[in-house]
Amino acid sequence: MLQKDSKTGAIRLEQFQPLRRDSGEAERIERKRLTAWQDIRMRLYGNKLAMTGFWIMAAVVLLAVFAPLLYPHDHFTNNLSKTNLPPSAEHWFGTDDLGRDLFARTWKGAQVSLFVGFAAALIDLVIGIIYGGIMGYYGGKLDEGMNRFAEVLYAIPYLLVVILLLVVMEPSLTTIIVAMSITGWINMAWIVRGQMMQLKSQEYALASKALGAGAMRIIFRHLIPNAMGPILVTMTLTVPSAIFTEAFLSFLGLGVQSPVASWGTMINDGVKSMTIYPWRLFFPAFFLSLTMFAFNIFGDGMRDAFDPKLKK
């Protein structure tokens, strides 16, 4: 117990003793070691808005897959005795002017939109990684020539290319995906190119090259895995853009054709009678907006999680 000097009231220095700790305890790291991906995952989980977007995305995907299978009504059967019925216990989202159940058609349309979105994003990913990886790694005249070609394509209005191709070819899901992929990969290629130019001078890439590794091995084995952060973020933000493009083209009559259900065709049908039968427009428009919102906020959350400047 500490004792004060009777005259001055001060604590005497000789009463203090150093804390005894062995060297092993002094060097012990209290915080658990985390890998880069574990750190990214923790920051992503801590972003409540991004995780809200993730769970909305998961719910939409699950409903698109299982709702048409479990719901008793199908999406294409006409029933003229039940046209334009409001939402009820029998028809949860009501019916359209041909008596088709809107709940079944909404989630069948979700299948079409999600398929187009993920397929277009995957094609953009593959082409962008290959094209951008070659540009960024080799550099020089090859990079300059490939970059000029990409700039020429990028200068052509995106929707103009898609609409012209759909006019020439027969409208279908395949045509839509091909049309969107003609110029949709350019942003991904530029992202990959920038990452390659930054990473190819790192020690591990130079060491691999010194050991005799080929260019393709260095690109796909060492550089691309270290550039996956920006690549995944770009891919996540590509999906809602492709979903909106498909819905817009179907709304104009250039996308999927009736009786195939699509959010765009359903919105087009609902606009014509929105003042009389508002539920025909509300449900497809609501779920289209909700899906795009969920993908965008999740993509923003991923971008923040991968940004090293935001590490705490």
C-alpha positions as CSV (number, residue, x, y, z in Angstrom):
1,M,0.0,0.0,0.0
2,L,1.3,3.5,-0.9
3,Q,2.3,5.7,2.1
4,K,2.6,9.5,2.0
5,D,5.5,11.5,3.6
6,S,4.3,12.8,6.9
7,K,5.9,16.3,6.3
8,T,5.3,17.0,2.6
9,G,2.4,14.6,1.9
10,A,4.1,13.4,-1.2
11,I,4.4,9.7,-2.3
12,R,7.9,8.5,-2.1
13,L,9.5,7.2,-5.3
14,E,11.0,4.1,-3.7
15,Q,7.5,2.7,-3.3
16,F,7.1,2.2,-7.0
17,Q,8.2,-1.1,-8.5
18,P,8.4,-2.0,-12.2
19,L,5.8,-4.4,-13.5
20,R,7.2,-7.8,-13.9
21,R,6.4,-9.3,-17.4
22,D,8.2,-12.0,-19.2
23,S,9.5,-11.4,-22.8
24,G,6.9,-13.7,-24.3
25,E,4.0,-11.9,-22.8
26,A,5.4,-8.5,-23.7
27,E,5.6,-9.5,-27.4
28,R,2.2,-11.1,-27.5
29,I,-0.2,-9.6,-30.1
30,E,-3.5,-9.0,-28.5
31,R,-5.5,-8.4,-31.8
32,K,-6.3,-11.4,-33.9
33,R,-4.4,-11.5,-37.2
34,L,-6.6,-10.9,-40.2
35,T,-5.9,-11.6,-43.9
36,A,-6.8,-8.9,-46.4
37,W,-10.0,-10.7,-47.4
38,Q,-11.1,-11.1,-43.8
39,D,-10.5,-7.4,-43.2
40,I,-12.6,-6.5,-46.3
41,R,-15.3,-8.9,-45.2
42,M,-15.5,-7.4,-41.7
43,R,-15.8,-3.9,-43.1
44,L,-18.4,-5.0,-45.6
45,Y,-20.4,-6.7,-42.8
46,G,-20.1,-3.5,-40.7
47,N,-21.8,-1.5,-43.5
48,K,-25.5,-1.8,-42.6
49,L,-26.8,-0.2,-45.8
50,A,-24.7,-2.5,-48.0
51,M,-25.8,-5.6,-46.1
52,T,-29.4,-4.4,-46.5
53,G,-28.9,-4.3,-50.2
54,F,-27.3,-7.8,-50.1
55,W,-30.3,-9.3,-48.3
56,I,-32.7,-7.6,-50.7
57,M,-30.8,-9.0,-53.6
58,A,-30.8,-12.5,-52.0
59,A,-34.6,-12.3,-51.4
60,V,-35.3,-11.2,-55.0
61,V,-33.2,-14.0,-56.4
62,L,-34.8,-16.6,-54.2
63,L,-38.3,-15.4,-55.1
64,A,-37.5,-15.4,-58.8
65,V,-36.3,-19.0,-58.6
66,F,-38.9,-20.5,-56.3
67,A,-42.0,-18.4,-56.4
68,P,-43.1,-19.5,-59.9
69,L,-42.5,-23.2,-58.9
70,L,-44.5,-23.0,-55.6
71,Y,-47.3,-20.6,-56.6
72,P,-50.5,-22.3,-57.9
73,H,-51.0,-20.0,-60.9
74,D,-48.8,-19.9,-64.0
75,H,-47.6,-16.8,-65.8
76,F,-48.9,-17.5,-69.3
77,T,-52.4,-19.0,-69.0
78,N,-55.2,-16.6,-70.2
79,N,-58.4,-16.5,-68.3
80,L,-60.8,-14.0,-69.8
81,S,-63.3,-14.4,-67.0
82,K,-60.8,-12.9,-64.5
83,T,-59.4,-9.9,-66.3
84,N,-58.0,-6.9,-64.4
85,L,-58.8,-8.2,-60.9
86,P,-57.3,-6.3,-58.0
87,P,-54.9,-8.0,-55.6
88,S,-56.7,-10.6,-53.5
89,A,-56.1,-13.9,-51.6
90,E,-56.4,-15.8,-54.8
91,H,-54.3,-13.5,-57.0
92,W,-51.8,-11.8,-54.8
93,F,-50.8,-9.1,-57.3
94,G,-54.1,-9.1,-59.3
95,T,-54.5,-10.0,-62.9
96,D,-53.9,-8.2,-66.3
97,D,-56.2,-7.6,-69.2
98,L,-55.9,-11.2,-70.4
99,G,-56.6,-12.7,-66.9
100,R,-52.9,-13.7,-66.3
101,D,-51.8,-13.8,-62.7
102,L,-49.4,-10.8,-62.1
103,F,-47.6,-12.4,-59.1
104,A,-46.5,-15.3,-61.3
105,R,-45.6,-12.9,-64.2
106,T,-43.7,-10.6,-61.9
107,W,-41.3,-13.3,-60.7
108,K,-41.1,-14.9,-64.2
109,G,-40.0,-11.4,-65.4
110,A,-37.5,-11.3,-62.6
111,Q,-35.9,-14.5,-63.9
112,V,-35.5,-12.9,-67.3
113,S,-34.1,-9.6,-66.0
114,L,-31.7,-11.3,-63.6
115,F,-30.5,-13.7,-66.3
116,V,-29.8,-10.9,-68.7
117,G,-28.1,-8.9,-66.0
118,F,-25.8,-11.7,-64.8
119,A,-25.1,-13.0,-68.3
120,A,-24.1,-9.6,-69.6
121,A,-22.0,-8.9,-66.5
122,L,-20.2,-12.2,-66.9
123,I,-19.4,-11.6,-70.6
124,D,-18.2,-8.1,-69.8
125,L,-16.0,-9.6,-67.0
126,V,-14.3,-12.2,-69.3
127,I,-13.7,-9.9,-72.3
128,G,-12.7,-7.0,-70.1
129,I,-10.2,-9.1,-68.1
130,I,-8.5,-10.5,-71.2
131,Y,-8.5,-7.3,-73.2
132,G,-7.6,-5.0,-70.3
133,G,-5.0,-7.5,-69.0
134,I,-3.1,-7.6,-72.3
135,M,-3.3,-3.8,-72.7
136,G,-2.0,-3.0,-69.3
137,Y,0.7,-5.7,-69.1
138,Y,2.4,-5.2,-72.5
139,G,1.9,-1.5,-72.8
140,G,3.7,0.4,-75.6
141,K,2.3,0.5,-79.1
142,L,0.1,-2.6,-78.5
143,D,-1.6,-0.8,-75.6
144,E,-2.0,2.4,-77.6
145,G,-3.6,0.6,-80.6
146,M,-6.0,-1.5,-78.4
147,N,-6.9,1.5,-76.3
148,R,-7.7,3.6,-79.5
149,F,-10.0,0.8,-80.7
150,A,-11.8,0.7,-77.3
151,E,-12.2,4.5,-77.4
152,V,-13.7,4.4,-80.9
153,L,-16.3,1.8,-79.7
154,Y,-16.9,3.8,-76.6
155,A,-17.6,6.9,-78.6
156,I,-20.6,5.2,-80.3
157,P,-23.8,5.7,-78.2
158,Y,-24.4,2.5,-76.3
159,L,-28.2,2.4,-76.8
160,L,-27.8,3.2,-80.5
161,V,-25.7,0.1,-81.0
162,V,-28.1,-2.0,-79.0
163,I,-31.2,-0.7,-80.8
164,L,-29.7,-1.1,-84.3
165,L,-28.6,-4.6,-83.6
166,L,-32.0,-5.5,-82.2
167,V,-33.7,-4.1,-85.3
168,V,-31.4,-6.1,-87.6
169,M,-31.6,-9.3,-85.6
170,E,-34.7,-11.1,-84.3
171,P,-35.5,-9.8,-80.8
172,S,-34.7,-12.4,-78.2
173,L,-32.8,-12.8,-74.9
174,T,-29.7,-13.9,-76.8
175,T,-29.8,-10.9,-79.1
176,I,-30.2,-8.5,-76.1
177,I,-27.2,-10.1,-74.3
178,V,-25.0,-9.9,-77.5
179,A,-26.1,-6.4,-78.2
180,M,-25.2,-5.2,-74.6
181,S,-21.9,-7.0,-74.7
182,I,-20.6,-5.3,-77.9
183,T,-19.5,-2.2,-76.0
184,G,-20.4,-3.1,-72.4
185,W,-16.9,-4.6,-71.7
186,I,-15.0,-1.4,-72.3
187,N,-15.3,0.0,-68.8
188,M,-14.2,-3.3,-67.3
189,A,-11.2,-3.4,-69.7
190,W,-10.1,0.1,-68.7
191,I,-10.4,-0.8,-65.0
192,V,-8.2,-3.9,-65.5
193,R,-5.7,-2.0,-67.6
194,G,-5.2,0.5,-64.9
195,Q,-4.7,-2.2,-62.3
196,M,-2.2,-4.1,-64.5
197,M,-0.1,-1.0,-65.1
198,Q,0.1,-0.4,-61.4
199,L,0.7,-4.0,-60.3
200,K,3.1,-5.2,-63.0
201,S,6.0,-3.4,-61.4
202,Q,5.5,-5.0,-58.0
203,E,8.2,-7.3,-56.6
204,Y,6.2,-10.5,-56.8
205,A,5.5,-9.9,-60.5
206,L,9.1,-9.0,-61.3
207,A,10.3,-12.1,-59.3
208,S,7.9,-14.4,-61.3
209,K,9.1,-12.9,-64.5
210,A,12.8,-13.4,-63.5
211,L,12.1,-17.0,-62.7
212,G,10.9,-17.5,-66.3
213,A,7.1,-17.3,-66.0
214,G,5.2,-16.4,-69.2
215,A,3.1,-13.3,-69.6
216,M,-0.2,-15.1,-69.5
217,R,0.8,-16.9,-66.3
218,I,1.9,-13.6,-64.6
219,I,-1.3,-11.9,-65.7
220,F,-3.8,-14.6,-64.7
221,R,-1.9,-16.2,-61.8
222,H,-0.5,-13.1,-60.0
223,L,-1.9,-9.8,-61.3
224,I,-5.6,-10.5,-61.8
225,P,-6.1,-12.1,-58.3
226,N,-4.6,-8.9,-56.8
227,A,-6.9,-6.7,-58.8
228,M,-10.1,-8.6,-57.9
229,G,-11.3,-5.8,-55.7
230,P,-12.0,-3.2,-58.4
231,I,-13.1,-5.9,-60.8
232,L,-15.7,-7.3,-58.4
233,V,-17.0,-3.8,-57.6
234,T,-17.3,-3.0,-61.4
235,M,-19.1,-6.2,-62.1
236,T,-21.6,-5.6,-59.2
237,L,-22.4,-2.2,-60.6
238,T,-22.7,-3.6,-64.2
239,V,-25.6,-5.9,-63.2
240,P,-28.2,-3.2,-62.4
241,S,-27.2,-1.3,-65.6
242,A,-27.9,-4.4,-67.7
243,I,-31.2,-5.1,-65.9
244,F,-32.4,-1.5,-66.6
245,T,-31.3,-1.8,-70.3
246,E,-33.2,-5.0,-70.8
247,A,-36.3,-3.5,-69.1
248,F,-36.0,-0.3,-71.2
249,L,-35.7,-2.2,-74.5
250,S,-38.6,-4.5,-73.6
251,F,-40.6,-1.4,-72.7
252,L,-39.9,-0.1,-76.2
253,G,-40.9,-3.4,-77.8
254,L,-37.4,-4.3,-78.8
255,G,-36.7,-6.8,-76.1
256,V,-38.4,-10.0,-75.2
257,Q,-41.8,-10.4,-76.9
258,S,-45.1,-11.4,-75.4
259,P,-46.2,-13.8,-74.0
260,V,-42.8,-14.0,-72.4
261,A,-42.9,-12.1,-69.1
262,S,-40.5,-9.3,-68.5
263,W,-40.5,-6.3,-66.1
264,G,-40.2,-4.0,-69.2
265,T,-43.2,-5.5,-71.1
266,M,-45.3,-5.6,-67.9
267,I,-44.5,-1.9,-67.3
268,N,-45.4,-1.1,-70.9
269,D,-48.7,-2.9,-70.5
270,G,-49.4,-1.3,-67.1
271,V,-48.7,2.3,-68.3
272,K,-51.7,2.1,-70.7
273,S,-54.1,1.6,-67.8
274,M,-52.3,3.1,-64.8
275,T,-55.1,5.4,-63.8
276,I,-57.7,2.6,-63.9
277,Y,-55.7,-0.5,-62.8
278,P,-52.7,0.9,-61.0
279,W,-51.5,-2.4,-59.6
280,R,-50.6,-3.6,-63.1
281,L,-47.9,-0.9,-63.2
282,F,-47.0,-0.7,-59.5
283,F,-45.6,-4.2,-58.9
284,P,-43.2,-4.6,-61.8
285,A,-42.0,-1.0,-61.5
286,F,-41.5,-1.4,-57.7
287,F,-39.5,-4.6,-57.9
288,L,-37.4,-3.3,-60.8
289,S,-36.6,-0.2,-58.8
290,L,-36.0,-2.2,-55.6
291,T,-33.6,-4.6,-57.4
292,M,-31.6,-1.8,-59.0
293,F,-31.4,0.0,-55.7
294,A,-30.2,-3.1,-53.9
295,F,-27.4,-3.8,-56.4
296,N,-26.2,-0.2,-56.4
297,I,-26.0,0.2,-52.6
298,F,-24.3,-3.2,-52.3
299,G,-21.8,-2.2,-55.0
300,D,-21.1,1.1,-53.2
301,G,-20.5,-0.9,-50.0
302,M,-18.1,-3.2,-51.8
303,R,-16.2,-0.2,-53.2
304,D,-15.9,1.3,-49.7
305,A,-14.8,-2.1,-48.2
306,F,-12.0,-2.5,-50.8
307,D,-10.8,1.1,-50.5
308,P,-7.7,1.0,-48.3
309,K,-8.1,4.7,-47.4
310,L,-11.2,3.8,-45.4
311,K,-9.3,1.3,-43.2
312,K,-9.6,2.1,-39.5
